[in-house]
Amino acid sequence: MHVWQISSFGVDSLEFTERPDPEPGPGQVVVRVHAISWNFRDLMMVKGLYNPKLRLPRIPCSDGAGEVVAVGPGVTLWRRGDRVAGIFMQNWLDGPPTPEKVRGALGGDIDGMLAEYVVLNETGVVAVPDHMSYQEAATLPCAAVTAWNALAAADLKPGATVLIQGTGGVSVFALQFARLRGAKVLGISGSHDKLHRAYELGLDAGLNYNEVPEWDRWVMDQTGEGADLIIEVGGVGTLPRSLRSLRMGGTIAQVGVLTGANSGEQIPMPAILHKQARIRGIYVGSRQDFLDMNRAITLTQLRPVGEDFPWSQARQVLSRLEEASHFGKLVMTVA
């Protein structure tokens, strides 16, 4: 079978090569991968920034969807032809995370989905919603489950305010899920075109932070007392403004590390205390979270947003991801 693998770090070093076709062992299934989607984590993994001690070679990408083509002895959950997606962490099936459960992340601890075929435990996959294509289903394992759990981090009531940062995969899913919960959604982006697309998905108000850098003041003007929940994808560079944008007792769902401390500004510790802020780290979620999310997606017929590329353009798609010029998810059809 053909795979893309990290043989040495760097986008230009991503290698297209061949490996033996996998065979399922007891309790395992072989999935023919039809589509994968990229996350910022995958870019960092390829560049060696996520884990410089990563054992190489490694097949990247946590997110993919396909069909079961073989089952091993003892498998009872799946049959050939079933449409499935891999779960991000193969050992986190249910309940709160533990050090043991969060091992086995696809595309990091173990080989990922950027291959024609993958072998996974039968509990390491979930059925994909019937109304979705493989390309749409491939966007769900990391970004969608992360957004789902970020929304669950706050006890949102209808009419609550959610702030999203940017228009990447997690932020767009958070916008869609927040609208399902009856929340008002504010968004910031460096592109008017992206804000216009977000309005089409239900964004209530948007701001171009390149034109108005002090977006925390804008959030306060929009809400009066601050946002109830902030989907924080920036990290150190945006957390201070997020804290100033938060209402007293509100929640920051910390899901990303896209920025550094460019401004030199310190995290305002007094703001955490005064606002009694809750900062919740979100690291994707469990298999059960994925199943719960898929039930809601199926009920509402929600459709992911993204762009599809050929399997041959892995390096070009990674460069696109690095430029942050995309909206939603970047997907590749495996052929």
VEXZADREN-119611 format. One record per residue (C-alpha): residue number from 1; x, y, z. Coordinates in steps of 0.02 Angstrom, whole numbers, plus 50000, padded with zeros to 5 digits. Example, Ala and Ser with C-alpha at 12.3 -4.5 7.8 and 13.67 -1.06 7.14 Angstrom:
BEGIN
{1, {50615, 49775, 50390}} {2, {50684, 49947, 50357}} 
% end
This chain:
BEGIN
{1, {50000, 50000, 50000}} {2, {50051, 50182, 49978}} {3, {50077, 50296, 50128}} {4, {50143, 50468, 50168}} {5, {50268, 50459, 50311}} {6, {50381, 50571, 50414}} {7, {50554, 50502, 50379}} {8, {50640, 50662, 50436}} {9, {50564, 50823, 50501}} {10, {50506, 50959, 50382}} {11, {50362, 50983, 50261}} {12, {50475, 50957, 50110}} {13, {50538, 50794, 50187}} {14, {50367, 50713, 50197}} {15, {50393, 50552, 50099}} {16, {50274, 50457, 49984}} {17, {50321, 50274, 49995}} {18, {50257, 50095, 50007}} {19, {50226, 49980, 50154}} {20, {50154, 49804, 50164}} {21, {49965, 49791, 50168}} {22, {49909, 49768, 50350}} {23, {49822, 49612, 50414}} {24, {49700, 49618, 50561}} {25, {49745, 49530, 50722}} {26, {49622, 49473, 50856}} {27, {49499, 49614, 50895}} {28, {49561, 49721, 50751}} {29, {49491, 49788, 50588}} {30, {49572, 49846, 50427}} {31, {49501, 50008, 50359}} {32, {49523, 50065, 50181}} {33, {49547, 50252, 50202}} {34, {49444, 50358, 50083}} {35, {49482, 50531, 50154}} {36, {49588, 50617, 50287}} {37, {49588, 50792, 50359}} {38, {49730, 50895, 50428}} {39, {49747, 50979, 50598}} {40, {49875, 51106, 50658}} {41, {49944, 50966, 50768}} {42, {49986, 50867, 50611}} {43, {50086, 51013, 50541}} {44, {50181, 51029, 50704}} {45, {50212, 50842, 50704}} {46, {50282, 50845, 50526}} {47, {50395, 50991, 50568}} {48, {50459, 50910, 50728}} {49, {50388, 51047, 50840}} {50, {50256, 50942, 50928}} {51, {50371, 50801, 50982}} {52, {50554, 50820, 50931}} {53, {50585, 50644, 51000}} {54, {50451, 50565, 50890}} {55, {50504, 50393, 50832}} {56, {50529, 50394, 50644}} {57, {50468, 50346, 50520}} {58, {50290, 50390, 50571}} {59, {50131, 50401, 50468}} {60, {50048, 50566, 50517}} {61, {49867, 50624, 50530}} {62, {49743, 50582, 50667}} {63, {49587, 50609, 50563}} {64, {49521, 50493, 50430}} {65, {49367, 50398, 50372}} {66, {49343, 50243, 50265}} {67, {49265, 50072, 50253}} {68, {49301, 49912, 50346}} {69, {49377, 49787, 50223}} {70, {49435, 49650, 50342}} {71, {49399, 49596, 50522}} {72, {49507, 49494, 50637}} {73, {49459, 49350, 50751}} {74, {49336, 49396, 50888}} {75, {49274, 49558, 50810}} {76, {49089, 49584, 50845}} {77, {49060, 49771, 50818}} {78, {49095, 49782, 50632}} {79, {49070, 49696, 50466}} {80, {49152, 49721, 50298}} {81, {49079, 49873, 50211}} {82, {49042, 49972, 50370}} {83, {49083, 50158, 50357}} {84, {49192, 50215, 50502}} {85, {49310, 50349, 50566}} {86, {49456, 50322, 50684}} {87, {49452, 50397, 50858}} {88, {49592, 50517, 50902}} {89, {49658, 50423, 51055}} {90, {49637, 50237, 51031}} {91, {49637, 50199, 51218}} {92, {49516, 50334, 51280}} {93, {49348, 50249, 51264}} {94, {49244, 50331, 51401}} {95, {49251, 50429, 51562}} {96, {49377, 50560, 51617}} {97, {49553, 50558, 51544}} {98, {49697, 50468, 51628}} {99, {49880, 50454, 51578}} {100, {49847, 50279, 51512}} {101, {49693, 50331, 51411}} {102, {49777, 50475, 51321}} {103, {49916, 50365, 51255}} {104, {49894, 50293, 51083}} {105, {49853, 50452, 50987}} {106, {49846, 50423, 50799}} {107, {49983, 50509, 50700}} {108, {50090, 50531, 50854}} {109, {50108, 50388, 50978}} {110, {50061, 50267, 50838}} {111, {50047, 50276, 50650}} {112, {49904, 50384, 50586}} {113, {49781, 50388, 50443}} {114, {49883, 50455, 50296}} {115, {49886, 50284, 50213}} {116, {49781, 50181, 50094}} {117, {49744, 50055, 50232}} {118, {49755, 50060, 50423}} {119, {49731, 49926, 50555}} {120, {49644, 49981, 50714}} {121, {49563, 49902, 50866}} {122, {49377, 49872, 50841}} {123, {49345, 49998, 50981}} {124, {49460, 50123, 50895}} {125, {49330, 50170, 50765}} {126, {49152, 50237, 50765}} {127, {49016, 50234, 50634}} {128, {49003, 50394, 50533}} {129, {48838, 50486, 50507}} {130, {48742, 50416, 50359}} {131, {48712, 50586, 50279}} {132, {48898, 50627, 50268}} {133, {49023, 50587, 50132}} {134, {49190, 50511, 50180}} {135, {49268, 50682, 50154}} {136, {49148, 50762, 50277}} {137, {49165, 50621, 50403}} {138, {49355, 50636, 50398}} {139, {49342, 50808, 50478}} {140, {49262, 50744, 50639}} {141, {49387, 50648, 50748}} {142, {49493, 50792, 50814}} {143, {49420, 50964, 50774}} {144, {49237, 50920, 50794}} {145, {49257, 50819, 50954}} {146, {49367, 50957, 51025}} {147, {49236, 51089, 50986}} {148, {49098, 50978, 51057}} {149, {49190, 50961, 51222}} {150, {49238, 51145, 51224}} {151, {49053, 51188, 51219}} {152, {49019, 51060, 51355}} {153, {49149, 51144, 51467}} {154, {49024, 51283, 51507}} {155, {48846, 51263, 51567}} {156, {48777, 51366, 51424}} {157, {48597, 51423, 51427}} {158, {48504, 51481, 51271}} {159, {48554, 51660, 51238}} {160, {48728, 51641, 51312}} {161, {48873, 51718, 51216}} {162, {49016, 51618, 51141}} {163, {49171, 51697, 51064}} {164, {49268, 51603, 50930}} {165, {49442, 51650, 50873}} {166, {49479, 51633, 50688}} {167, {49392, 51517, 50565}} {168, {49493, 51357, 50574}} {169, {49419, 51185, 50600}} {170, {49385, 51194, 50788}} {171, {49316, 51371, 50780}} {172, {49196, 51335, 50637}} {173, {49132, 51177, 50721}} {174, {49112, 51276, 50883}} {175, {49009, 51405, 50788}} {176, {48896, 51269, 50719}} {177, {48876, 51179, 50886}} {178, {48847, 51341, 50980}} {179, {48706, 51388, 50863}} {180, {48628, 51217, 50895}} {181, {48628, 51261, 51081}} {182, {48541, 51427, 51050}} {183, {48695, 51531, 51092}} {184, {48744, 51699, 51021}} {185, {48912, 51685, 50933}} {186, {49041, 51823, 50911}} {187, {49195, 51796, 50804}} {188, {49361, 51878, 50766}} {189, {49464, 51851, 50609}} {190, {49597, 51938, 50507}} {191, {49493, 51920, 50348}} {192, {49330, 52004, 50298}} {193, {49299, 51864, 50173}} {194, {49311, 51732, 50310}} {195, {49197, 51833, 50423}} {196, {49070, 51841, 50281}} {197, {49074, 51652, 50265}} {198, {49053, 51637, 50454}} {199, {48899, 51749, 50445}} {200, {48825, 51625, 50322}} {201, {48845, 51489, 50455}} {202, {48757, 51593, 50588}} {203, {48888, 51710, 50661}} {204, {48798, 51852, 50749}} {205, {48938, 51981, 50747}} {206, {49117, 51984, 50685}} {207, {49272, 52093, 50698}} {208, {49429, 52103, 50593}} {209, {49568, 52106, 50722}} {210, {49692, 52175, 50595}} {211, {49588, 52333, 50591}} {212, {49540, 52335, 50775}} {213, {49675, 52246, 50877}} {214, {49588, 52281, 51043}} {215, {49454, 52151, 51012}} {216, {49428, 52125, 51199}} {217, {49350, 52298, 51210}} {218, {49239, 52256, 51062}} {219, {49178, 52099, 51150}} {220, {49135, 52199, 51305}} {221, {49043, 52327, 51198}} {222, {48945, 52187, 51115}} {223, {48898, 52098, 51275}} {224, {48901, 52226, 51415}} {225, {48981, 52105, 51538}} {226, {49087, 51988, 51431}} {227, {49070, 51820, 51344}} {228, {49007, 51668, 51437}} {229, {49125, 51551, 51344}} {230, {49281, 51585, 51242}} {231, {49350, 51454, 51123}} {232, {49534, 51495, 51147}} {233, {49639, 51432, 51001}} {234, {49779, 51559, 51011}} {235, {49870, 51517, 51171}} {236, {49991, 51632, 51260}} {237, {49975, 51772, 51132}} {238, {49785, 51787, 51147}} {239, {49746, 51727, 51324}} {240, {49765, 51899, 51406}} {241, {49633, 51977, 51292}} {242, {49523, 51824, 51314}} {243, {49527, 51850, 51502}} {244, {49479, 52032, 51480}} {245, {49337, 51977, 51363}} {246, {49263, 51855, 51487}} {247, {49115, 51888, 51600}} {248, {49134, 51857, 51785}} {249, {49124, 51671, 51818}} {250, {49142, 51631, 51632}} {251, {49240, 51490, 51552}} {252, {49389, 51488, 51435}} {253, {49405, 51325, 51339}} {254, {49591, 51318, 51299}} {255, {49607, 51211, 51143}} {256, {49752, 51281, 51042}} {257, {49929, 51351, 51045}} {258, {49933, 51445, 50881}} {259, {50021, 51600, 50947}} {260, {50170, 51646, 51053}} {261, {50192, 51791, 51172}} {262, {50221, 51913, 51029}} {263, {50165, 52066, 51124}} {264, {50270, 52031, 51277}} {265, {50115, 52054, 51383}} {266, {50103, 51950, 51541}} {267, {49949, 51844, 51579}} {268, {49846, 51954, 51695}} {269, {49834, 51846, 51850}} {270, {49724, 51974, 51942}} {271, {49595, 51955, 51803}} {272, {49585, 51768, 51833}} {273, {49553, 51800, 52018}} {274, {49436, 51949, 52001}} {275, {49330, 51868, 51866}} {276, {49337, 51697, 51950}} {277, {49378, 51631, 51778}} {278, {49373, 51447, 51739}} {279, {49508, 51394, 51616}} {280, {49479, 51218, 51551}} {281, {49606, 51128, 51445}} {282, {49524, 51028, 51305}} {283, {49621, 50884, 51227}} {284, {49496, 50811, 51103}} {285, {49390, 50682, 51194}} {286, {49339, 50501, 51214}} {287, {49256, 50376, 51100}} {288, {49094, 50403, 51196}} {289, {49107, 50591, 51166}} {290, {49124, 50554, 50980}} {291, {48969, 50443, 50985}} {292, {48868, 50574, 51079}} {293, {48921, 50709, 50956}} {294, {48876, 50601, 50807}} {295, {48700, 50576, 50874}} {296, {48677, 50765, 50882}} {297, {48753, 50786, 50709}} {298, {48637, 50654, 50637}} {299, {48483, 50729, 50721}} {300, {48519, 50902, 50651}} {301, {48596, 50845, 50486}} {302, {48744, 50961, 50519}} {303, {48872, 50966, 50380}} {304, {49057, 51007, 50405}} {305, {49140, 51146, 50306}} {306, {49305, 51124, 50216}} {307, {49404, 51107, 50055}} {308, {49451, 50945, 49969}} {309, {49620, 50909, 49886}} {310, {49698, 50761, 49794}} {311, {49798, 50632, 49891}} {312, {49954, 50683, 49796}} {313, {49957, 50860, 49867}} {314, {50003, 50825, 50048}} {315, {50149, 50946, 50052}} {316, {50049, 51084, 49967}} {317, {49904, 51063, 50090}} {318, {50024, 51073, 50237}} {319, {50093, 51236, 50168}} {320, {49914, 51299, 50153}} {321, {49884, 51252, 50334}} {322, {50041, 51342, 50387}} {323, {49984, 51500, 50297}} {324, {49816, 51493, 50390}} {325, {49729, 51542, 50229}} {326, {49595, 51407, 50242}} {327, {49417, 51411, 50309}} {328, {49358, 51261, 50408}} {329, {49448, 51098, 50371}} {330, {49576, 51047, 50241}} {331, {49532, 50874, 50174}} {332, {49620, 50752, 50056}} {333, {49536, 50613, 49959}} {334, {49643, 50457, 49964}} {335, {49658, 50373, 49795}} 
% end
